Structure formats: structure tokens, C-alpha cells
Amino acid sequence: MKTHGLHHVTAITGDAQRNLDFYTQVLGLRLVKKTVNFDDPSSYHFYFGDAFGTPGSILTFFVIPGARPGTRGTGEISATAYAIPGGSTGYWVERLKAYGVLTESISTRFGEEVIRLADPEGMIIELIATDKVPAPQGDRSAIPQWAENPVPVEHEIRSFHSVTASIGRVPSTTRLLTDVLGYKLVGEESERTRYTAPGTDGLPGHPFDVLATPGMQRGRQSAGSVHHVALRLKDDAEQQAWLSRLASNGYRTSPVMDRMYFHSIYFRDHSGILFELATNPPGFTHDETVETLGTTLRLPPGLEGARRQIEGMLPPITPFVSEVAPAL
Ligand code: ZN
């Protein structure tokens, strides 16, 4: 039984437009799905990813208008890292500087260069230079929205690299990763321990770093916080097997939830981190073509009847504001 690395990471924002501008304009990700929080359809749920909405590149945000920034601490995913091509750190440092993004100086982690930055609400994003970046897929000019991506193809983000979990008492999380989820310990660097997912296919998105932070207070979840982390499963059959395995290891799981673009089960680690196991199918082209991903508000069938009311409650947003881009 295997998980296959990261499927998506879901976080919280208090400002829909600023969030959209930052992830599409500054980081050059594509808005691949504009929908609502299925549990609260009066608010948006944004999905950002590569041009094709590939699982393993998807960062999603619940929009809670006006939410104040949370505080970083233990029991949460404290950093979400994207893979960038090996020679792209110079480009990204200049780009982030041009946009006034708060960054730390470049550091090295397990032999790879790391640019650590804060999004407008203090969420920690890392860009890690690696040779394991997936090759560009398809023809960018065939997707009008994507052809306008401000980041040149040779520097663009195409996938996650890893996540970092800050943990007060490490053993329960390492036990979950290794004994239950089948991750392998691959390296240690001061307080950081790296595990990789068992379903390795040579792509990034497999490392899961545990950072021991015993003296830190617990994180307070709000804007700029990661809400949960989702690992990838091949299909529904794999998910059924995981339901049994998690239960037999004492984890209380949710029933299977239909999230339109994947099927999900959720459970909480003893550290407080909410995990999800999400299937690759049906994928983000379930209700839109590759060319039109993210261009219209998508609703699950059960909410279609209330579309007009829902659209009336959602604040208007401008999907692409090219004027905000400084000359680079
Ligand atoms: Zn999720």
C-alpha cells in the first residue's frame, strides 16, 4: 500500500483579490479552479496549480473575508515548498525583490538551494532549486490564459517540492509517516528530518520534512495558515484499503467525501495536523477543458440550483491584472 507524495495543500486567506494576484502574478501559478467552499458556499475556494491542474502542484485557499493573520507554531504545516529548475534561483530572487516580497537570504537544505518567502499574509512559501522538476507539458500558446503567464517557461513552478511540519513532540508524527503511511527516513539536518513517500516516481513532491520545535507555542490557524495537507492516491480502491489500514492503526477517519475533482478521506495526526488522502481521478478537467480551467465559477451539482444567490454573495474578483506586474 502506497501514498504517492503530495496531492494538494489547502490554506486560508482573508483577502481573495490579493491572494489571487500574488499566486498568479508573482508566483506565476495558474488559477485552475474557481469554486466555493462546499461546506460554506458563501465563500470562494481557489485552486492554483500548473497549467494542467496536475495533482502535486495544487495549492488551494479557503477565502474567509477579513480573517486576520494566524500565528506560526507547532502542530501545523509551517512551510510549503515548490520545486524550481536548478539554475533559476537568481531569476526568482530578482523577481521577488521587484515585487517587494519579503524573503530570507538563500540557504542550503540537503544540498539544494532554498528561497524562503512570505506571501502577503505571512504564509511561508519556499522555492527549492532541484534537478527533479517535471518537464514542461503541452503547448503553452494553446492555452490563452496560460500563454500570458508572467514567468518564463524555463523558470516556472511546475510542482511542489515538499512540505515542512513543525512538531512539538515528534514521535507520533514520525510513527504515522513511517509505520502507517510507509514513508522512509532519508536524511537529518539539525532539527529537520526528511522522509519520502513510498510511491516514488522520480518527481518532486515526495519529501515530507519534520521540524522538531519543542519549545514553540501551538500555531493559531487563520489567514496565512495551512489548513490541511493532502497526499495522493491512485484510485478509489487504494482509498478503501487506506480506510481500513488507518482504522486498524487507531486513526478516526472521515467517510469518503466527493470533492468533485478528487475523492477524499481525512484524519488528524496526534500532533494536530489534519491529513487528507485524495485520489488522482477524476481531476480538474472533470467539468472544464484544459483551455478553460479556472475561468468560470464551478459549483457542485447540489449547489447549481442556488447559483444566482451564491454569485450574489461572492465578492467580484479580477482574475488577471497585468498592470500590477513591474517590468522584469
Ligand atoms: Zn483538501
Residues whose N, C-alpha, C, O or C-beta is under 5 A from the ligand:
A	BS01	ZN	T10 A230 E276
